[in-house]
Amino acid sequence: MNLDYLKTFLTVAEKKSFSRAAEKLKLSQPAISFQIKALEKKYGQLLIDRSTQSLSLTPAGEILFSKAKKILEIQEELEMEISSLSKEVKGQLVIGASTIPGEYILPSLVSVFKKRHPKVKILIEIGDSLEIIKKLLEKEIDLGFVGATFPNPQLSFKKFLPDELVLIAHPEHPLARKKSVTLEEAIKFPFLTREAGSGTLKTFQQELEKHSLSLKDLDIVIELGSTQAILTAVESGLGVSVVSRWAARLAALSNLIAVVPLKKPIKRDIFLVLRKKMSLTPAQIAFVEFVEKEKKKPKIWSKFID
């Protein structure tokens, strides 16, 4: 039995699309079709109903879907248990991260880890917090770093590092001359926000609710897909925004933007998130233990945020 073919079948069934499955697995559509047809030939049954616009499984496909998931889970457990017998830390580690930890924290962290464990191949996938959570649940990544919690019984969130959302404006903006402002004062000006799914946006929305406000009370001139896009737009004078202190630091030091203190700071945490029911490989164990130790060294991180 070709386990790769089973993985392809599961992906097609979950994505309900040959093209989306091909994109996820980084295979061509003809390769996807070949593997599905090979499985159908093996079992002598059609597994996928192609007669309708919306892809669906046949009764035989439903049975294979259920059993294939169990087979692949057993295979994963087998590989992890056998690899755990080796004391050598090696293998692949796939980390998912939202923008702030992915672009401003993980590069230096991974650099130190790689020096200690050179045989671990590390891949980092960056997306918004909601995308990272989804990939973790779908087992596309091994662990994640996000800027907000998304309660789910399958996940465990651990505080990693403290963060703060700061108000930023163009250096010549009226707010830039103030020693501090209230949130109510800040939202009177044209505002730039992140896209839905962003941990930064979720934290900001929660802060607005504490002030009996919502995004509807803002004059939102543009919604942007990344923190860097927000910084560039503020540098261009398009409006004001809130971003992580981690992200604002270098632009503020270069006087490209001004950080305007809020009278009531918006505090939050960066979280390490894991699936609760997962057997960790030696590489995953080593990285989680490394992260737990590093987060207890405030002097290391203070230079990035002070």
C-alpha positions in Angstrom: 0.0 0.0 0.0 1.4 3.4 -1.0 0.9 5.7 2.0 1.7 8.8 -0.1 -1.4 7.9 -2.2 -3.5 7.7 0.9 -2.3 11.1 2.0 -3.2 12.5 -1.4 -6.7 11.0 -1.2 -7.2 12.5 2.2 -6.1 15.9 1.1 -8.4 15.8 -2.0 -11.3 14.8 0.3 -10.6 17.5 2.9 -10.0 20.2 0.4 -12.9 19.0 -1.9 -10.8 20.0 -4.8 -8.1 18.4 -7.0 -6.5 21.8 -7.7 -6.4 22.9 -4.0 -5.0 19.5 -3.0 -2.3 19.8 -5.7 -1.4 23.3 -4.4 -1.1 22.0 -0.8 0.9 18.9 -1.7 3.0 20.8 -4.3 2.1 18.3 -7.0 0.6 18.7 -10.4 -3.1 18.0 -11.0 -2.3 15.1 -13.4 -0.2 13.5 -10.6 -3.1 13.9 -8.1 -5.5 12.3 -10.6 -3.1 9.5 -11.3 -2.8 8.6 -7.6 -6.6 8.7 -7.1 -7.2 6.5 -10.1 -4.5 4.1 -8.9 -6.3 3.7 -5.6 -9.6 3.2 -7.4 -8.0 0.5 -9.5 -6.6 -1.2 -6.4 -9.9 -1.3 -4.6 -12.1 -1.8 -7.7 -14.4 1.0 -6.6 -14.9 4.7 -7.5 -13.8 6.7 -4.5 -14.7 10.2 -5.6 -18.0 11.2 -7.3 -16.9 13.5 -10.2 -20.4 13.8 -11.6 -21.3 16.9 -9.7 -19.7 20.4 -9.5 -19.0 19.9 -5.8 -16.6 17.0 -5.2 -17.9 14.4 -2.8 -16.9 10.9 -1.7 -18.7 7.7 -2.7 -19.7 5.1 0.0 -16.4 3.3 -0.7 -14.5 6.7 -0.5 -16.1 7.3 2.9 -14.8 4.0 4.2 -11.3 4.6 2.8 -11.3 8.2 4.3 -12.0 6.9 7.8 -9.5 4.0 7.6 -6.8 6.0 5.9 -6.8 8.7 8.6 -6.2 6.0 11.2 -3.4 4.4 9.1 -1.5 7.6 8.7 -1.9 8.5 12.3 -0.4 5.1 13.3 2.4 5.7 10.8 3.2 9.1 12.3 3.2 7.6 15.8 5.4 4.8 14.7 8.0 7.1 13.2 8.0 9.4 16.3 8.4 6.5 18.7 11.2 4.9 16.8 13.0 8.3 16.3 12.6 9.0 20.0 14.9 6.0 20.8 17.8 8.0 19.2 19.5 10.5 21.5 20.6 12.5 18.4 18.5 15.6 17.7 17.9 15.6 14.0 15.1 15.7 11.4 12.7 18.3 10.1 10.9 20.9 12.2 8.1 22.9 10.6 7.2 26.1 12.6 4.2 28.3 11.8 4.3 31.9 13.0 2.1 35.0 12.7 3.9 38.2 11.4 5.3 39.5 14.6 7.0 36.4 16.0 7.8 35.2 12.4 9.5 38.3 11.2 10.9 39.9 14.4 11.5 37.2 17.0 12.0 33.7 15.4 15.0 34.5 13.1 17.3 35.2 16.0 15.8 32.5 18.1 16.2 29.8 15.4 19.7 31.0 14.7 20.8 30.1 18.2 18.9 26.8 18.1 20.5 25.8 14.8 24.0 26.3 16.2 23.2 23.9 19.0 21.4 21.4 16.8 22.8 21.7 13.2 21.2 18.5 12.0 17.7 19.8 12.5 16.2 21.3 9.3 13.8 24.1 10.1 11.1 25.5 7.9 9.2 28.6 9.0 5.7 29.4 7.5 4.4 32.9 8.1 0.7 33.8 8.0 -1.8 35.6 10.1 -2.7 34.0 13.5 -5.8 32.4 12.3 -4.0 30.8 9.3 -1.3 29.4 11.7 -4.0 27.9 14.0 -5.7 26.3 11.0 -2.4 24.8 9.7 -1.6 23.4 13.2 -5.0 21.7 13.4 -4.6 20.3 9.9 -1.1 19.0 11.0 0.6 21.1 8.2 3.0 22.5 10.9 4.5 21.1 14.1 4.0 24.1 16.3 3.1 27.7 16.1 3.7 31.2 17.5 0.8 33.6 17.5 -0.2 37.0 18.9 -3.6 36.0 20.3 -5.4 32.9 21.6 -8.1 31.1 19.7 -9.8 28.8 22.3 -9.9 25.2 20.9 -10.0 22.0 23.0 -7.4 20.4 20.7 -4.8 23.2 21.3 -2.5 24.3 24.2 -1.4 27.9 24.4 1.7 28.8 26.4 2.8 32.4 27.1 6.1 33.0 25.3 7.0 36.7 25.4 5.3 39.9 26.5 4.3 42.4 23.8 2.5 45.7 23.6 0.5 47.4 20.8 1.7 50.9 20.3 0.1 53.8 18.4 2.2 54.9 15.4 1.9 58.0 13.3 3.9 60.0 10.7 6.6 62.2 12.6 4.8 65.3 11.4 1.3 64.1 12.4 -0.5 66.2 15.1 -0.5 63.2 17.5 3.3 62.9 17.2 3.8 66.1 19.2 1.7 64.8 22.2 3.3 63.2 25.2 0.4 60.7 25.4 -3.1 60.3 24.0 -6.2 58.3 24.9 -7.6 55.7 22.6 -10.6 57.9 22.1 -8.4 60.7 20.8 -6.4 58.4 18.5 -9.4 57.0 16.7 -10.6 60.5 15.6 -7.9 60.4 12.8 -7.9 58.3 9.6 -6.9 54.7 10.7 -5.1 51.8 9.1 -5.9 48.3 10.3 -4.7 44.7 9.7 -6.9 42.1 7.9 -9.4 39.8 9.7 -7.5 36.8 11.2 -4.7 39.0 12.5 -3.8 38.6 16.2 -3.0 42.3 16.3 -6.4 43.2 15.1 -8.1 40.8 17.5 -6.2 42.3 20.5 -7.1 45.8 19.3 -10.7 44.9 18.9 -10.8 43.6 22.5 -9.3 46.8 23.7 -11.9 48.8 21.8 -14.6 46.8 23.5 -13.2 47.8 26.9 -13.8 51.4 25.9 -17.4 50.6 24.6 -16.1 51.1 21.0 -15.8 48.9 17.9 -14.1 49.1 14.5 -17.3 50.8 13.2 -16.3 53.9 15.3 -13.0 54.2 13.4 -12.4 56.1 10.1 -10.7 53.1 8.5 -9.1 54.3 5.3 -7.4 51.0 4.3 -7.1 47.4 5.5 -3.6 45.9 4.9 -2.4 42.4 4.9 0.9 42.7 6.8 2.5 44.7 9.5 5.2 46.0 7.1 2.5 47.3 4.9 1.0 49.2 7.9 4.4 50.7 8.7 5.0 51.8 5.1 1.5 53.3 4.9 2.0 55.3 8.1 5.4 56.4 6.9 3.6 57.8 3.8 1.2 59.7 5.9 -1.9 57.7 5.1 -3.1 57.5 8.7 -2.3 56.2 12.1 -2.4 52.6 13.4 -1.5 50.3 16.2 1.3 47.7 15.8 3.5 45.5 18.0 6.3 47.3 19.7 8.6 44.7 18.2 7.7 45.8 14.7 7.7 49.6 15.4 11.2 49.7 17.0 13.5 50.0 13.9 11.2 52.4 12.0 10.9 54.6 15.1 14.7 54.7 15.7 15.1 55.8 12.0 12.5 58.5 12.6 10.4 57.1 9.8 7.4 56.9 12.2 6.6 58.3 15.7 5.5 56.1 18.5 2.8 57.9 20.5 2.4 56.6 24.1 -1.2 55.6 24.9 -2.3 56.7 28.4 -3.6 53.1 28.9 -1.0 50.8 27.3 -2.4 47.8 25.3 -0.6 44.8 26.7 -0.7 41.3 25.2 1.5 38.1 24.9 3.0 36.2 22.1 2.0 32.5 22.5 3.6 29.2 21.7 0.8 26.9 20.6 0.9 23.1 20.3 -1.6 20.3 19.6 -2.6 18.6 22.9 -2.6 15.1 21.6 0.7 14.8 19.7 3.8 12.7 20.2 6.8 15.0 20.0 9.9 14.0 18.0 13.3 14.6 19.5 13.7 17.8 17.4 10.3 19.1 18.6 11.1 18.3 22.2 14.5 20.0 22.0 13.0 23.1 20.4 10.1 23.4 22.9 12.6 23.0 25.8 14.9 25.6 24.2 12.1 28.1 23.9 11.0 27.6 27.5 14.6 28.3 28.7 15.1 31.3 26.4 11.9 33.1 27.4 13.2 33.2 31.0 16.2 35.4 29.8 14.7 38.9 29.8 18.0 40.6 29.2 18.3 38.8 25.8 14.9 40.2 24.6 14.9 43.7 26.2 17.3 45.1 23.6 14.6 44.4 20.9 11.7 46.2 22.6 13.2 48.9 24.9 
